[in-house]
Amino acid sequence: MFSALRKPTVRILQCNRRSVYGKVPQEKIGPVKSAFALFVFSVTLLGPAGWILHHIPEYRQRSSSSDNN
């Protein structure tokens, strides 16, 4: 009963594995480089969101003052 359900997944996994290529890294990445990359990535993603969240009161004042005019 369950063998019929498992067969298609085995074929799909075999096809996907064939298209994955990989090599041994040419140089090792140290913990400092990893931490720096993680820091830059997080600032890039969270920086604009933090800016917007910090300035929400200003945006609300602007929209309410333009509605009154």
Contact map, one row per residue, 1 for C-alpha under 8 A:
111110000000000000000000000000000000000000000000000000000000000000000
111111000000000000000000000000000000000000000000000000000000000000000
111111100000000000000000000000000000000000000000000000000000000000000
111111110000000000000000000000000000000000000000000000000000000000000
111111111000000000000000000000000000000000000000000000000000000000000
011111111100000000000000000000000000000000000000000000000000000000000
001111111110000000000000000000000000000000000000000000000000000000000
000111111111000000000000000000000000000000000000000000000000000000000
000011111111100000000000000000000000000000000000000000000000000000000
000001111111110000000000000000000000000000000000000000000000000000000
000000111111111000000000000000000000000000000000000000000000000000000
000000011111111100000000000000000000000000000000000000000000000000000
000000001111111110000000000000000000000000000000000000000000000000000
000000000111111111000000000000000000000000000000000000000000000000000
000000000011111111100000000000000000000000000000000000000000000000000
000000000001111111110000000000000000000000000000000000000000000000000
000000000000111111110000000000000000000000000000000000000000000000000
000000000000011111111000000000000000000000000000000000000000000000000
000000000000001111111000000000000000000000000000000000000000000000000
000000000000000111111100000000000000000000000000000000000000000000000
000000000000000001111110000000000000000000000000000000000000000000000
000000000000000000011111000000000000000000000000000000000000000000000
000000000000000000001111100000000000000000000000000000000000000000000
000000000000000000000111110000000000000000000000000000000000000000000
000000000000000000000011111100000000000000000000000000000000000000000
000000000000000000000001111100000000000000000000000000000000000000000
000000000000000000000000111110000000000000000000000000000000000000000
000000000000000000000000111111000000000000000000000000000000000000000
000000000000000000000000001111101100000000000000000000000000000000000
000000000000000000000000000111111100000000000000000000000000000000000
000000000000000000000000000011111110000000000000000000000000000000000
000000000000000000000000000001111111000000000000000000000000000000000
000000000000000000000000000011111111100000000000000000000000000000000
000000000000000000000000000011111111110000000000000000000000000000000
000000000000000000000000000000111111111000000000000000000000000000000
000000000000000000000000000000011111111100000000000000000000000000000
000000000000000000000000000000001111111110000000000000000000000000000
000000000000000000000000000000000111111111000000000000000000000000000
000000000000000000000000000000000011111111100000000000000000000000000
000000000000000000000000000000000001111111110000000000000000000000000
000000000000000000000000000000000000111111111000000000000000000000000
000000000000000000000000000000000000011111111110000000000000000000000
000000000000000000000000000000000000001111111110000000000000000000000
000000000000000000000000000000000000000111111111000000000000000000000
000000000000000000000000000000000000000011111111100000000000000000000
000000000000000000000000000000000000000001111111110000000000000000000
000000000000000000000000000000000000000001111111111000000000000000000
000000000000000000000000000000000000000000011111111100000000000000000
000000000000000000000000000000000000000000001111111110000000000000000
000000000000000000000000000000000000000000000111111111000000000000000
000000000000000000000000000000000000000000000011111111100000000000000
000000000000000000000000000000000000000000000001111111110000000000000
000000000000000000000000000000000000000000000000111111110000000000000
000000000000000000000000000000000000000000000000011111111000000000000
000000000000000000000000000000000000000000000000001111111110000000000
000000000000000000000000000000000000000000000000000111111111000000000
000000000000000000000000000000000000000000000000000001111111100000000
000000000000000000000000000000000000000000000000000000111111110000000
000000000000000000000000000000000000000000000000000000111111111000000
000000000000000000000000000000000000000000000000000000011111111100000
000000000000000000000000000000000000000000000000000000001111111110000
000000000000000000000000000000000000000000000000000000000111111111000
000000000000000000000000000000000000000000000000000000000011111111100
000000000000000000000000000000000000000000000000000000000001111111110
000000000000000000000000000000000000000000000000000000000000111111111
000000000000000000000000000000000000000000000000000000000000011111111
000000000000000000000000000000000000000000000000000000000000001111111
000000000000000000000000000000000000000000000000000000000000000111111
000000000000000000000000000000000000000000000000000000000000000011111
